[in-house]
Amino acid sequence: MLLSKLRSQTTASTDTTQASRSSRTRKGALAVFAATAIMTLGITGFAAAPAQAAVAGSTTTGVPVGTALKVHYGDLKITTPGQVVSGLDVRGLIKIAAANVTIKNSIIRGRTVTAPTALINNLSGYSGLKIIDTELFPSKASPYMNGIYGYNFSATRLNIHGVIDGVHITGSNVAVTNSWLHHNTHYTSDPVQGGTPSHDDSIQIQKGDNIKVIGNTISGSYSAGVQITQDRGKVSNFTFTGNRADGGKCTINIAQKTYGPLSGVKIQDNKFGRNTRLANCAIIAPTTTATQNAGNYYTPDGTIVTVRKGA
């Protein structure tokens, strides 16, 4: 079927066996795949925060300047504990099957897929996974492609774009820090959603304890910047601090479903944009879920963010 694609996507670089490149300086041409196009939410409209660290973006995330990348064709299944994957341009998917794996200084592009999957898959929850200074960007747009699946991992200074969900969390002990999640892929008719629009989120949390989202720039999703669903179980001790976040119907959307109120929710010291489909909806949560909401402001006007009442 013809999929009507709404989001822009950066054109993939040409194949080389050795490539000296930098995601941090690459601007990339944007190609629009649309029968009916809309503007993708960007990262404009954020005021400077003098006490904050450098804003996560094109110059601070992804592959460091001057890194030589070796092209690897095909999928990687990592089975050796402690293995380090560095300096690769992966034209396939990565599946984690060992503890304490590190992926760094690489770009993961994926391949053609026909069912929901992720560029990096840790659904088995192998502990100690670290993903650092890496770009996740599928070379072929797809309603089935996501960025990271799983739990027990840290994601640091990543550049994630061109996927449905940037980070899809299914368990505990996850940290997403100083990363740039932007320009999600969105379809008006998505086969994963039975022909209805895509439910693309920058971060989706289905279950887990001890989840930290700190110091990121988040924009460009249609559904939510952070969507907490409790589809698989309870979510607790969720921290969202020092971020610049925008987009979605509401930027942070907390749902209890059958698992009841969340505990330990801390949303503090963030800058929120106003590019939400529901006006002025930075945070929405049920009144039965208590949130530590402090130091959150809209930009550029500095209005204090309040929590909207949700179901």
N, C-alpha and C positions, 0 to 999 in steps of 0.2 A: 504494500500500500504506500501511497505517497504520504510522507510525513511532513507536516508543515512546521518547519523549524523556526523558532523565534529568536534564538540567541546568536550573537556573533561568535566566531571562533578564530583563533590565530592560525595561520597557515603553517603546516609542519615544514621543517627544514628538509633539504634534499639528503639522500643517503650518502654517507661517507664511511670508510672503514676507520679512519681517524679524523675526528673533528675537534678543532679548538673553538669552543663556543662559550657563550655566557647567557644564561637566562636572565641574569640580573641587569644586563644592558640591552637585551633584545626588546625592541618595540613591537615587532610583528605586525604584519598586515592583517586587518580584520575582514573576513569574508562573511557576508550575510547569507544564510540559507533560509529563505522564507517564501512561503506563498503569501502569508500575511505577516509582516515584520513589525516588531515593536522595539523600542529602545531598551538595551540592556543597562541595568543599574551599574553605575561606575562607583568611583571612590571620591567624587568631588563633593564639596560642601562641608568638609571637615575643617574645623578651626584648629590651629596649632595648640598643642598642650605642652607648655614650657617645662613642666616637671616630668614629662613622659620620655621614654626611650624613643629611638628613631622609629618612625612609622613603618610597619611592615608593608612592603611593596616591591616594585620591580628591581630596585637596587639593593634590597636587603634579603631577598629570598631566592630560592632556586640554586642552580649550579653556580659556584663562585667564578668570578672573572678569571679567564685564562686556563680553565680546566680542560684538558684534552679528553674527549670522550671516545671510547671504542664501541662501535655498533655491535650489539648482540641480537641476532635474529632468532625469534622463538621464545617460548616461555621459560622461566626459571623456577624450579622447585628447590628450595634451599633446605637441605636435610642435615647439614653439619652444624652442631652447636658452636656459637661464637663466630660464625663466618661473617666476613666483611665484604660487602659488595660496593665497589667504589669506581667512579669514572666510566660508567657504562651508559650507552644510549640503547635502551631495551625496547626492541620492536616486538613486544609480547607482554605477557602477564607475569607477575611474581607471586608465588605461593609460599608461605612460611610453614615449614615443617620441622623446626628446631628452635631451641631457646637461645636467647642472647644474640640474635642476628642484628647486624647493622647495615643499613642501606644509606649511602651518602654520596654526594657530589655526582648525581646521576639524573637522567631524565627517563621516565617510563611512559611509553607511547601506546602500549596495548596492541590489539589486533582486532579483526572482525569477530564479533560474538553474536550469538543468537538467543541468549538468556541472560538475566541479570548477573553481573559479576563486578569485580573491582580490579583496578590496576595492581594493587597490593592487597593480598588476601591473608588475613590472620584470624579467620573465623574460629580456628581451633584454639586460639588464645595462648599461643606459646609465649612465655614470659620474656621480658627483657628486650623486646623488639624496639630498635631505635631507627627512625627515619629522619635524616638530617640533610639540609642544603640540597634538596632534590625537587625537581619539577615533575608534576603528574599532569599529563596533557595527552589525551588520546588523539592519535593521528587521524582516526576516522570517527566522526560524530555518530553517537548511537544512543537510543533510549535505554540500552541495557548496561551502559558503562558508568561506573562509579569510581571514586578515587581510592579510598581505603575502607576495607571491611574488617571488623573484629574488635579486639580488646587486648589489654596488657601491652600497650605500646606508647611511645612518645613520638610526637611529630614536631620537629623544630625547624624553623625557617624554610617551610615548604611553600612552593608556588603551585596551587591546585586550581585548575580551570578546565572548561570544556567538558565537564562530567555532569551527571544528574545530581547525585549527592557527593559532596566533597569528602566528608568523613562520616562513616556510618558505624556507630558504636553499638556493640552487642554485649558488652560486659564491663568489668571493672578495670580500674587502674589505667586511665588514659590521660595524657597531657598533650594538648595542642597549643604550641607557644610560638609567638613571633612569626606567624605564617600569614600568607596572603591567599584567601579563598575568594574567588571572583569569577564572573562570567560563566555561570552555570549553563548547561545545555537545557533547553526547554522545548517541548512539543505541545502544540494545541491538541493533537491526537496521538496519544502515547499508548502503544500496545501493552505496555506493562500495567497501565491503568485502565484497560478495557476500552481504549479509544477516547477517554477523557484527558484533560491536560495533565502534563507531568507534575509530580509532587516533589520537585527538586528543592533540596535544602543544602545550605553550606555544611551544616553539621546536623545529623540526626542521631538521637540517643534513644535506644529501645530498652536498655536495661543497664544497670551498673552502679557501682559505688566508687568514690574517689575519682571524679572526672574534673579536670582542670582545663579551662580555655582562657589563656592569658596572653595579652599583648599582641593580638592579631588584628588584621584588617579584613573585614567580612562584608561582602556585598554581592549583588547580582543574582540572588536566588528568587524564584517566584513564590515558593511556599513559605519558607522561613529561613532566617539566618541560623538559628538554632531551634530545632524541633525536638522536644522531649515527648515521647509517645507512651512509654511504659508498655509497649506491645509484648515484650518478652518477660518483663518482671519489673521490680521496683527500681527506682532511681533515687540515689541518696548522695549527699555530700558533693553537690555540683557547684563549682566555683567558676564565675565568669567575671574577670577583672582586667582593667587596663586595655580594653579592646576599643576599636573604632568599628562600629557595626551599623548596617543599613540593609534595607530591602525586605522582601517577603511580604506576605499579608500583614503579619506582625513580625518584628525582627527576632524576638524570643517568644516562642509559643510553648507553654507547658500544659500538658494534658495528663490527668490522673488515670483515666479509664478504670479498669477493675481493681487496680492495685492501691488505690487510695492516695492520700496526701504524700507529697515528697517531703523529705527532711533534709536539713543542712544545705538549703539553696542560698547561695551568696552571689549577688549581682551588684558589684560595686565599682565605682570609679571608671565608668565607661563613657564614651562619646557616641551618641546615636544620631543617625541622619533621619530625615523625614520622608524618605522615598519608600513608604510602605503603602500597600494597596488599601489598607484600612487606616484612615488618617490618624496620625499621632499615636501609632501603636508600636512603641519600642518593646514593651513587655506585656504579655497577656498570660494570666494564670488564674486557676480557681482560688476562691477566697479561703478555702480550707488548706491550701499549701502556703505556708508562711515563707516569705522571701526576705532576706536581708538586703534591702534595696537602699543604697546610700551612695552619694557622690556621682549619680548618673545624670547626664545632661544632654539635651538636644543641641546640635550645632546647625547653623552658626550662632543662634540667638541666646544660648545658655539657659534655656528653660529647663527646670527640673523635671526629670522623668518620673511619672507615677505608673503604678501597675494597673493595667486595665483588667476588669473582672471578666474571667473566662468561665467556660462550663466545666 
